[in-house]
Structures are given as C-alpha cells and as structure tokens.
Amino acid sequence: MLERQHERIEALLEQLIDGHGVSSEHCCRLVRSLGLHLRLEERWLDQAGCLCPGHRVAHRQAAALAATIPAGASERLGWLMDLQQWFQHHRFGADAVAYARASLSDQP
C-alpha cells in the first residue's frame, strides 16, 4: 500500500511540475496525500520497530515544507520541485533502508 502511495504522489508531483495544474487546489491535494502517507508510513515502521528518530525528523521537515504553499505560480513550481527532490531522495534513501528492515521483521 505504501509503495502505491509513493507512486501516486510521484505521479501527482510530475503532473503538477509539468504544468497540468499548478493551482493551489491541486497543491492542497498533494499536501493532504503526502501528510497521510507520512503518517501511515511512520505508524507501520514504528510497529515494525524500524522508525528511527532521524526518519521522523525528515518527515517533519517535509511536512513543514509542504505546509508553505506559495501563492504565485512560479514560486509554486520551485516549491513543487523542492518537494519532488526531497521525496525522491527520501524514498530511495531512508525509506528504502527502513522498508527493507521492516519487511525482514515481518518474516518469521
């Protein structure tokens, strides 16, 4: 489920960056999706004993960045690109390690 959320968030980021709707409404949808994803991910990783404090801090940083939707379209584009960069680095860095550990802890 979390991987599918990753894919949907990445697709939404790409759509918004490519100009298919850099409206504040679309950005709010992105922020809600990202917030939900981060909460669900933290819950799952915590239950598996694989949520380290640094991972939680990284999520708080992303949430803080996401909460500041710029008013202007050009500023929103930069904001979206910053979110995309954070999300990709996090997904293939901290998330990849934590997911691997959590998957191992699920096995008997």
Steps between C-alpha positions, in 0.01 A plus 500: 500500500777745588680433173181576307467824695860584410419444135184712513677786677788488252254501209311794648824691552600435139160612371511819701857576397424431135229765520187289509360705782725706718197638679487536874215246505720233340784591734270460800410152374870420479559625855213287635626192316854552622389557859288185501782300347755621755269417793420152368865432427606608848234282659607194300872553558443566870299179538782311329755666731674665203414868543811683610487857637680635193235356271228666705690832487527472121124454483446809714725700270301386197172582673629848585608557140169369369302725733634815336323500162617815318236732357662564161519243222874543444572466871276192512704340224819540704320371808375196308848428371639523855233256621572266212871504575440432870253222422726322251807520724301382798326219314818351362707573809348492848176333391679228306709406803210519746264306272758225455546473876126502565443233235761280665337545839166382353652165406496213751 
